[in-house]
Amino acid sequence: LIFGSGKNDNKIPNNMQGNYFRALSNGEHYIAYNLLYGADRKKLKPNDVLTFNTDQDINVDLYGKAILQDQVISNGRYRDIIRISIEF
């Protein structure tokens, strides 16, 4: 699985860059967030690859962690679009 760049990756608030790698948007404001996976919730950076060497079915648990530190934002639906590629 390859988790590509998100639509808003270049709009991460300046004070969040370095620790957060993606951004959600409502079309006007941006919120920094990370995609996390697995029981230990490792960060999935843009273009990270998850490789599985198994012939059995697997589940990949994904989580999101957003941060609003020192940000004034409006209410609304925030979203991002991330391309995911599957190679086998």
Jmol script that loads the backbone (N, CA, C; Angstrom):
load data "model"
ATOM      1  N   LEU A   1       0.844  -1.168   0.000  1.00  0.00           N
ATOM      2  CA  LEU A   1       0.000   0.000   0.000  1.00  0.00           C
ATOM      3  C   LEU A   1       0.886   1.226   0.000  1.00  0.00           C
ATOM      4  N   ILE A   2       0.595   2.163  -0.871  1.00  0.00           N
ATOM      5  CA  ILE A   2       1.327   3.426  -0.915  1.00  0.00           C
ATOM      6  C   ILE A   2       0.332   4.541  -0.622  1.00  0.00           C
ATOM      7  N   PHE A   3       0.584   5.295   0.425  1.00  0.00           N
ATOM      8  CA  PHE A   3      -0.264   6.413   0.815  1.00  0.00           C
ATOM      9  C   PHE A   3       0.357   7.681   0.266  1.00  0.00           C
ATOM     10  N   GLY A   4      -0.201   8.212  -0.812  1.00  0.00           N
ATOM     11  CA  GLY A   4       0.355   9.367  -1.489  1.00  0.00           C
ATOM     12  C   GLY A   4       0.156  10.663  -0.731  1.00  0.00           C
ATOM     13  N   SER A   5       0.505  11.736  -1.388  1.00  0.00           N
ATOM     14  CA  SER A   5       0.324  13.062  -0.819  1.00  0.00           C
ATOM     15  C   SER A   5      -1.161  13.391  -0.752  1.00  0.00           C
ATOM     16  N   GLY A   6      -1.518  14.227   0.206  1.00  0.00           N
ATOM     17  CA  GLY A   6      -2.883  14.696   0.324  1.00  0.00           C
ATOM     18  C   GLY A   6      -3.077  15.971  -0.469  1.00  0.00           C
ATOM     19  N   LYS A   7      -4.307  16.299  -0.731  1.00  0.00           N
ATOM     20  CA  LYS A   7      -4.638  17.494  -1.502  1.00  0.00           C
ATOM     21  C   LYS A   7      -4.144  18.769  -0.817  1.00  0.00           C
ATOM     22  N   ASN A   8      -4.094  18.772   0.516  1.00  0.00           N
ATOM     23  CA  ASN A   8      -3.768  19.978   1.271  1.00  0.00           C
ATOM     24  C   ASN A   8      -2.402  19.948   1.946  1.00  0.00           C
ATOM     25  N   ASP A   9      -1.525  19.023   1.569  1.00  0.00           N
ATOM     26  CA  ASP A   9      -0.240  18.881   2.262  1.00  0.00           C
ATOM     27  C   ASP A   9       0.596  20.155   2.246  1.00  0.00           C
ATOM     28  N   ASN A  10       0.427  20.986   1.260  1.00  0.00           N
ATOM     29  CA  ASN A  10       1.211  22.223   1.189  1.00  0.00           C
ATOM     30  C   ASN A  10       0.562  23.364   1.979  1.00  0.00           C
ATOM     31  N   LYS A  11      -0.498  23.090   2.715  1.00  0.00           N
ATOM     32  CA  LYS A  11      -1.215  24.114   3.488  1.00  0.00           C
ATOM     33  C   LYS A  11      -1.164  23.850   4.994  1.00  0.00           C
ATOM     34  N   ILE A  12      -0.214  23.040   5.451  1.00  0.00           N
ATOM     35  CA  ILE A  12      -0.084  22.773   6.885  1.00  0.00           C
ATOM     36  C   ILE A  12       0.302  24.081   7.573  1.00  0.00           C
ATOM     37  N   PRO A  13      -0.407  24.476   8.634  1.00  0.00           N
ATOM     38  CA  PRO A  13      -0.037  25.709   9.337  1.00  0.00           C
ATOM     39  C   PRO A  13       1.447  25.690   9.734  1.00  0.00           C
ATOM     40  N   ASN A  14       2.116  26.827   9.572  1.00  0.00           N
ATOM     41  CA  ASN A  14       3.570  26.915   9.777  1.00  0.00           C
ATOM     42  C   ASN A  14       4.035  26.363  11.111  1.00  0.00           C
ATOM     43  N   ASN A  15       3.327  26.663  12.189  1.00  0.00           N
ATOM     44  CA  ASN A  15       3.765  26.214  13.507  1.00  0.00           C
ATOM     45  C   ASN A  15       3.549  24.716  13.738  1.00  0.00           C
ATOM     46  N   MET A  16       2.941  24.023  12.786  1.00  0.00           N
ATOM     47  CA  MET A  16       2.697  22.584  12.904  1.00  0.00           C
ATOM     48  C   MET A  16       3.609  21.755  11.988  1.00  0.00           C
ATOM     49  N   GLN A  17       4.269  22.406  11.044  1.00  0.00           N
ATOM     50  CA  GLN A  17       5.129  21.681  10.106  1.00  0.00           C
ATOM     51  C   GLN A  17       6.286  21.040  10.863  1.00  0.00           C
ATOM     52  N   GLY A  18       6.672  19.878  10.449  1.00  0.00           N
ATOM     53  CA  GLY A  18       7.734  19.134  11.113  1.00  0.00           C
ATOM     54  C   GLY A  18       7.194  18.004  11.956  1.00  0.00           C
ATOM     55  N   ASN A  19       6.056  18.227  12.613  1.00  0.00           N
ATOM     56  CA  ASN A  19       5.429  17.180  13.420  1.00  0.00           C
ATOM     57  C   ASN A  19       4.146  16.647  12.789  1.00  0.00           C
ATOM     58  N   TYR A  20       3.552  17.443  11.909  1.00  0.00           N
ATOM     59  CA  TYR A  20       2.330  17.036  11.219  1.00  0.00           C
ATOM     60  C   TYR A  20       2.584  17.110   9.725  1.00  0.00           C
ATOM     61  N   PHE A  21       2.013  16.163   8.979  1.00  0.00           N
ATOM     62  CA  PHE A  21       2.372  16.000   7.578  1.00  0.00           C
ATOM     63  C   PHE A  21       1.212  16.157   6.607  1.00  0.00           C
ATOM     64  N   ARG A  22       0.037  16.459   7.126  1.00  0.00           N
ATOM     65  CA  ARG A  22      -1.135  16.602   6.271  1.00  0.00           C
ATOM     66  C   ARG A  22      -2.022  17.721   6.822  1.00  0.00           C
ATOM     67  N   ALA A  23      -2.969  18.169   6.009  1.00  0.00           N
ATOM     68  CA  ALA A  23      -3.892  19.209   6.462  1.00  0.00           C
ATOM     69  C   ALA A  23      -5.307  18.919   5.973  1.00  0.00           C
ATOM     70  N   LEU A  24      -6.267  19.145   6.860  1.00  0.00           N
ATOM     71  CA  LEU A  24      -7.685  19.097   6.525  1.00  0.00           C
ATOM     72  C   LEU A  24      -8.125  20.509   6.190  1.00  0.00           C
ATOM     73  N   SER A  25      -9.127  20.645   5.334  1.00  0.00           N
ATOM     74  CA  SER A  25      -9.608  21.974   4.973  1.00  0.00           C
ATOM     75  C   SER A  25     -11.118  21.987   4.849  1.00  0.00           C
ATOM     76  N   ASN A  26     -11.698  23.144   5.177  1.00  0.00           N
ATOM     77  CA  ASN A  26     -13.126  23.369   4.920  1.00  0.00           C
ATOM     78  C   ASN A  26     -13.289  24.307   3.729  1.00  0.00           C
ATOM     79  N   GLY A  27     -12.214  24.513   2.977  1.00  0.00           N
ATOM     80  CA  GLY A  27     -12.224  25.413   1.832  1.00  0.00           C
ATOM     81  C   GLY A  27     -11.700  26.793   2.172  1.00  0.00           C
ATOM     82  N   GLU A  28     -11.597  27.092   3.467  1.00  0.00           N
ATOM     83  CA  GLU A  28     -11.116  28.402   3.916  1.00  0.00           C
ATOM     84  C   GLU A  28      -9.990  28.283   4.944  1.00  0.00           C
ATOM     85  N   HIS A  29     -10.157  27.371   5.905  1.00  0.00           N
ATOM     86  CA  HIS A  29      -9.177  27.171   6.967  1.00  0.00           C
ATOM     87  C   HIS A  29      -8.545  25.786   6.844  1.00  0.00           C
ATOM     88  N   TYR A  30      -7.363  25.634   7.489  1.00  0.00           N
ATOM     89  CA  TYR A  30      -6.620  24.372   7.441  1.00  0.00           C
ATOM     90  C   TYR A  30      -6.266  23.929   8.855  1.00  0.00           C
ATOM     91  N   ILE A  31      -6.398  22.634   9.088  1.00  0.00           N
ATOM     92  CA  ILE A  31      -6.067  22.019  10.368  1.00  0.00           C
ATOM     93  C   ILE A  31      -5.015  20.947  10.109  1.00  0.00           C
ATOM     94  N   ALA A  32      -3.917  20.987  10.852  1.00  0.00           N
ATOM     95  CA  ALA A  32      -2.860  19.977  10.713  1.00  0.00           C
ATOM     96  C   ALA A  32      -3.345  18.637  11.274  1.00  0.00           C
ATOM     97  N   TYR A  33      -2.968  17.557  10.589  1.00  0.00           N
ATOM     98  CA  TYR A  33      -3.297  16.221  11.095  1.00  0.00           C
ATOM     99  C   TYR A  33      -2.288  15.207  10.578  1.00  0.00           C
ATOM    100  N   ASN A  34      -2.287  14.047  11.207  1.00  0.00           N
ATOM    101  CA  ASN A  34      -1.487  12.912  10.766  1.00  0.00           C
ATOM    102  C   ASN A  34      -2.387  11.708  10.575  1.00  0.00           C
ATOM    103  N   LEU A  35      -2.027  10.880   9.623  1.00  0.00           N
ATOM    104  CA  LEU A  35      -2.614   9.547   9.494  1.00  0.00           C
ATOM    105  C   LEU A  35      -1.730   8.614  10.295  1.00  0.00           C
ATOM    106  N   LEU A  36      -2.347   7.750  11.090  1.00  0.00           N
ATOM    107  CA  LEU A  36      -1.623   6.806  11.940  1.00  0.00           C
ATOM    108  C   LEU A  36      -2.110   5.398  11.612  1.00  0.00           C
ATOM    109  N   TYR A  37      -1.244   4.406  11.833  1.00  0.00           N
ATOM    110  CA  TYR A  37      -1.652   3.023  11.575  1.00  0.00           C
ATOM    111  C   TYR A  37      -1.085   2.094  12.631  1.00  0.00           C
ATOM    112  N   GLY A  38      -1.734   0.947  12.778  1.00  0.00           N
ATOM    113  CA  GLY A  38      -1.263  -0.104  13.665  1.00  0.00           C
ATOM    114  C   GLY A  38      -1.558   0.153  15.131  1.00  0.00           C
ATOM    115  N   ALA A  39      -1.297  -0.857  15.948  1.00  0.00           N
ATOM    116  CA  ALA A  39      -1.563  -0.769  17.383  1.00  0.00           C
ATOM    117  C   ALA A  39      -0.715   0.311  18.051  1.00  0.00           C
ATOM    118  N   ASP A  40       0.494   0.530  17.554  1.00  0.00           N
ATOM    119  CA  ASP A  40       1.368   1.553  18.149  1.00  0.00           C
ATOM    120  C   ASP A  40       1.223   2.907  17.463  1.00  0.00           C
ATOM    121  N   ARG A  41       0.297   2.994  16.530  1.00  0.00           N
ATOM    122  CA  ARG A  41      -0.081   4.239  15.846  1.00  0.00           C
ATOM    123  C   ARG A  41       1.116   5.002  15.277  1.00  0.00           C
ATOM    124  N   LYS A  42       1.798   4.350  14.356  1.00  0.00           N
ATOM    125  CA  LYS A  42       2.923   4.988  13.653  1.00  0.00           C
ATOM    126  C   LYS A  42       2.392   5.986  12.634  1.00  0.00           C
ATOM    127  N   LYS A  43       3.135   7.084  12.432  1.00  0.00           N
ATOM    128  CA  LYS A  43       2.734   8.116  11.473  1.00  0.00           C
ATOM    129  C   LYS A  43       2.940   7.630  10.041  1.00  0.00           C
ATOM    130  N   LEU A  44       1.962   7.904   9.183  1.00  0.00           N
ATOM    131  CA  LEU A  44       2.078   7.636   7.748  1.00  0.00           C
ATOM    132  C   LEU A  44       2.333   8.967   7.052  1.00  0.00           C
ATOM    133  N   LYS A  45       3.552   9.192   6.648  1.00  0.00           N
ATOM    134  CA  LYS A  45       3.913  10.416   5.939  1.00  0.00           C
ATOM    135  C   LYS A  45       3.531  10.272   4.466  1.00  0.00           C
ATOM    136  N   PRO A  46       3.426  11.385   3.746  1.00  0.00           N
ATOM    137  CA  PRO A  46       3.123  11.288   2.315  1.00  0.00           C
ATOM    138  C   PRO A  46       4.135  10.395   1.592  1.00  0.00           C
ATOM    139  N   ASN A  47       3.615   9.513   0.771  1.00  0.00           N
ATOM    140  CA  ASN A  47       4.372   8.559  -0.037  1.00  0.00           C
ATOM    141  C   ASN A  47       5.043   7.451   0.769  1.00  0.00           C
ATOM    142  N   ASP A  48       4.618   7.246   2.013  1.00  0.00           N
ATOM    143  CA  ASP A  48       5.080   6.088   2.774  1.00  0.00           C
ATOM    144  C   ASP A  48       4.485   4.823   2.179  1.00  0.00           C
ATOM    145  N   VAL A  49       5.205   3.731   2.327  1.00  0.00           N
ATOM    146  CA  VAL A  49       4.789   2.437   1.788  1.00  0.00           C
ATOM    147  C   VAL A  49       4.640   1.454   2.947  1.00  0.00           C
ATOM    148  N   LEU A  50       3.529   0.746   2.981  1.00  0.00           N
ATOM    149  CA  LEU A  50       3.336  -0.367   3.915  1.00  0.00           C
ATOM    150  C   LEU A  50       3.440  -1.651   3.108  1.00  0.00           C
ATOM    151  N   THR A  51       4.332  -2.530   3.527  1.00  0.00           N
ATOM    152  CA  THR A  51       4.555  -3.788   2.814  1.00  0.00           C
ATOM    153  C   THR A  51       4.154  -4.950   3.713  1.00  0.00           C
ATOM    154  N   PHE A  52       3.437  -5.892   3.144  1.00  0.00           N
ATOM    155  CA  PHE A  52       2.978  -7.062   3.878  1.00  0.00           C
ATOM    156  C   PHE A  52       3.406  -8.303   3.112  1.00  0.00           C
ATOM    157  N   ASN A  53       4.086  -9.203   3.786  1.00  0.00           N
ATOM    158  CA  ASN A  53       4.533 -10.456   3.178  1.00  0.00           C
ATOM    159  C   ASN A  53       3.723 -11.598   3.781  1.00  0.00           C
ATOM    160  N   THR A  54       2.522 -11.765   3.275  1.00  0.00           N
ATOM    161  CA  THR A  54       1.645 -12.797   3.794  1.00  0.00           C
ATOM    162  C   THR A  54       0.665 -13.226   2.707  1.00  0.00           C
ATOM    163  N   ASP A  55       0.229 -14.451   2.791  1.00  0.00           N
ATOM    164  CA  ASP A  55      -0.792 -14.956   1.879  1.00  0.00           C
ATOM    165  C   ASP A  55      -2.164 -14.936   2.540  1.00  0.00           C
ATOM    166  N   GLN A  56      -2.246 -14.393   3.731  1.00  0.00           N
ATOM    167  CA  GLN A  56      -3.497 -14.366   4.466  1.00  0.00           C
ATOM    168  C   GLN A  56      -4.111 -12.975   4.418  1.00  0.00           C
ATOM    169  N   ASP A  57      -5.404 -12.914   4.645  1.00  0.00           N
ATOM    170  CA  ASP A  57      -6.090 -11.624   4.722  1.00  0.00           C
ATOM    171  C   ASP A  57      -5.535 -10.831   5.900  1.00  0.00           C
ATOM    172  N   ILE A  58      -5.434  -9.523   5.719  1.00  0.00           N
ATOM    173  CA  ILE A  58      -4.992  -8.652   6.806  1.00  0.00           C
ATOM    174  C   ILE A  58      -5.917  -7.448   6.896  1.00  0.00           C
ATOM    175  N   ASN A  59      -5.978  -6.878   8.058  1.00  0.00           N
ATOM    176  CA  ASN A  59      -6.696  -5.626   8.278  1.00  0.00           C
ATOM    177  C   ASN A  59      -5.660  -4.558   8.573  1.00  0.00           C
ATOM    178  N   VAL A  60      -5.836  -3.396   7.987  1.00  0.00           N
ATOM    179  CA  VAL A  60      -4.968  -2.263   8.255  1.00  0.00           C
ATOM    180  C   VAL A  60      -5.822  -1.217   8.962  1.00  0.00           C
ATOM    181  N   ASP A  61      -5.547  -1.007  10.236  1.00  0.00           N
ATOM    182  CA  ASP A  61      -6.291  -0.025  11.011  1.00  0.00           C
ATOM    183  C   ASP A  61      -5.656   1.346  10.835  1.00  0.00           C
ATOM    184  N   LEU A  62      -6.440   2.316  10.377  1.00  0.00           N
ATOM    185  CA  LEU A  62      -5.974   3.686  10.178  1.00  0.00           C
ATOM    186  C   LEU A  62      -6.683   4.607  11.161  1.00  0.00           C
ATOM    187  N   TYR A  63      -5.947   5.578  11.656  1.00  0.00           N
ATOM    188  CA  TYR A  63      -6.474   6.560  12.592  1.00  0.00           C
ATOM    189  C   TYR A  63      -6.055   7.948  12.118  1.00  0.00           C
ATOM    190  N   GLY A  64      -6.753   8.939  12.568  1.00  0.00           N
ATOM    191  CA  GLY A  64      -6.374  10.312  12.289  1.00  0.00           C
ATOM    192  C   GLY A  64      -6.201  11.069  13.587  1.00  0.00           C
ATOM    193  N   LYS A  65      -5.208  11.967  13.621  1.00  0.00           N
ATOM    194  CA  LYS A  65      -4.977  12.806  14.795  1.00  0.00           C
ATOM    195  C   LYS A  65      -4.813  14.238  14.318  1.00  0.00           C
ATOM    196  N   ALA A  66      -5.778  15.083  14.663  1.00  0.00           N
ATOM    197  CA  ALA A  66      -5.749  16.491  14.262  1.00  0.00           C
ATOM    198  C   ALA A  66      -5.367  17.356  15.456  1.00  0.00           C
ATOM    199  N   ILE A  67      -4.796  18.521  15.184  1.00  0.00           N
ATOM    200  CA  ILE A  67      -4.356  19.444  16.238  1.00  0.00           C
ATOM    201  C   ILE A  67      -4.869  20.844  15.927  1.00  0.00           C
ATOM    202  N   LEU A  68      -5.296  21.559  16.951  1.00  0.00           N
ATOM    203  CA  LEU A  68      -5.822  22.913  16.775  1.00  0.00           C
ATOM    204  C   LEU A  68      -5.034  23.927  17.613  1.00  0.00           C
ATOM    205  N   GLN A  69      -3.789  23.688  17.867  1.00  0.00           N
ATOM    206  CA  GLN A  69      -2.981  24.544  18.735  1.00  0.00           C
ATOM    207  C   GLN A  69      -2.914  25.980  18.210  1.00  0.00           C
ATOM    208  N   ASP A  70      -3.389  26.911  19.012  1.00  0.00           N
ATOM    209  CA  ASP A  70      -3.325  28.350  18.707  1.00  0.00           C
ATOM    210  C   ASP A  70      -3.962  28.714  17.370  1.00  0.00           C
ATOM    211  N   GLN A  71      -4.954  27.981  16.939  1.00  0.00           N
ATOM    212  CA  GLN A  71      -5.621  28.289  15.677  1.00  0.00           C
ATOM    213  C   GLN A  71      -7.048  28.735  15.937  1.00  0.00           C
ATOM    214  N   VAL A  72      -7.497  29.718  15.218  1.00  0.00           N
ATOM    215  CA  VAL A  72      -8.896  30.121  15.223  1.00  0.00           C
ATOM    216  C   VAL A  72      -9.474  29.634  13.903  1.00  0.00           C
ATOM    217  N   ILE A  73     -10.456  28.762  13.993  1.00  0.00           N
ATOM    218  CA  ILE A  73     -11.035  28.190  12.780  1.00  0.00           C
ATOM    219  C   ILE A  73     -12.543  28.289  12.838  1.00  0.00           C
ATOM    220  N   SER A  74     -13.163  28.175  11.709  1.00  0.00           N
ATOM    221  CA  SER A  74     -14.619  28.191  11.655  1.00  0.00           C
ATOM    222  C   SER A  74     -15.149  26.773  11.703  1.00  0.00           C
ATOM    223  N   ASN A  75     -16.404  26.661  12.127  1.00  0.00           N
ATOM    224  CA  ASN A  75     -17.069  25.363  12.098  1.00  0.00           C
ATOM    225  C   ASN A  75     -17.228  24.929  10.655  1.00  0.00           C
ATOM    226  N   GLY A  76     -17.376  23.661  10.462  1.00  0.00           N
ATOM    227  CA  GLY A  76     -17.615  23.156   9.125  1.00  0.00           C
ATOM    228  C   GLY A  76     -17.078  21.756   8.963  1.00  0.00           C
ATOM    229  N   ARG A  77     -17.260  21.227   7.796  1.00  0.00           N
ATOM    230  CA  ARG A  77     -16.768  19.898   7.461  1.00  0.00           C
ATOM    231  C   ARG A  77     -15.378  20.054   6.859  1.00  0.00           C
ATOM    232  N   TYR A  78     -14.402  19.456   7.505  1.00  0.00           N
ATOM    233  CA  TYR A  78     -13.018  19.501   7.039  1.00  0.00           C
ATOM    234  C   TYR A  78     -12.682  18.170   6.396  1.00  0.00           C
ATOM    235  N   ARG A  79     -11.925  18.227   5.294  1.00  0.00           N
ATOM    236  CA  ARG A  79     -11.601  16.997   4.590  1.00  0.00           C
ATOM    237  C   ARG A  79     -10.266  17.119   3.870  1.00  0.00           C
ATOM    238  N   ASP A  80      -9.773  15.981   3.474  1.00  0.00           N
ATOM    239  CA  ASP A  80      -8.565  15.882   2.672  1.00  0.00           C
ATOM    240  C   ASP A  80      -8.778  14.712   1.720  1.00  0.00           C
ATOM    241  N   ILE A  81      -8.067  14.717   0.627  1.00  0.00           N
ATOM    242  CA  ILE A  81      -8.127  13.612  -0.332  1.00  0.00           C
ATOM    243  C   ILE A  81      -6.713  13.072  -0.478  1.00  0.00           C
ATOM    244  N   ILE A  82      -6.566  11.770  -0.235  1.00  0.00           N
ATOM    245  CA  ILE A  82      -5.258  11.103  -0.305  1.00  0.00           C
ATOM    246  C   ILE A  82      -5.367   9.952  -1.299  1.00  0.00           C
ATOM    247  N   ARG A  83      -4.422   9.903  -2.217  1.00  0.00           N
ATOM    248  CA  ARG A  83      -4.381   8.800  -3.176  1.00  0.00           C
ATOM    249  C   ARG A  83      -3.703   7.598  -2.506  1.00  0.00           C
ATOM    250  N   ILE A  84      -4.346   6.439  -2.612  1.00  0.00           N
ATOM    251  CA  ILE A  84      -3.788   5.195  -2.093  1.00  0.00           C
ATOM    252  C   ILE A  84      -3.623   4.233  -3.257  1.00  0.00           C
ATOM    253  N   SER A  85      -2.412   3.713  -3.411  1.00  0.00           N
ATOM    254  CA  SER A  85      -2.128   2.747  -4.475  1.00  0.00           C
ATOM    255  C   SER A  85      -1.883   1.387  -3.872  1.00  0.00           C
ATOM    256  N   ILE A  86      -2.374   0.372  -4.553  1.00  0.00           N
ATOM    257  CA  ILE A  86      -2.159  -1.011  -4.126  1.00  0.00           C
ATOM    258  C   ILE A  86      -1.353  -1.696  -5.211  1.00  0.00           C
ATOM    259  N   GLU A  87      -0.210  -2.235  -4.820  1.00  0.00           N
ATOM    260  CA  GLU A  87       0.633  -2.977  -5.757  1.00  0.00           C
ATOM    261  C   GLU A  87       0.794  -4.402  -5.259  1.00  0.00           C
ATOM    262  N   PHE A  88       0.747  -5.342  -6.197  1.00  0.00           N
ATOM    263  CA  PHE A  88       0.993  -6.744  -5.838  1.00  0.00           C
ATOM    264  C   PHE A  88       1.617  -7.457  -6.995  1.00  0.00           C
TER     265      PHE A  88
END
end "model"
wireframe off; spacefill off
backbone 0.3
color backbone group
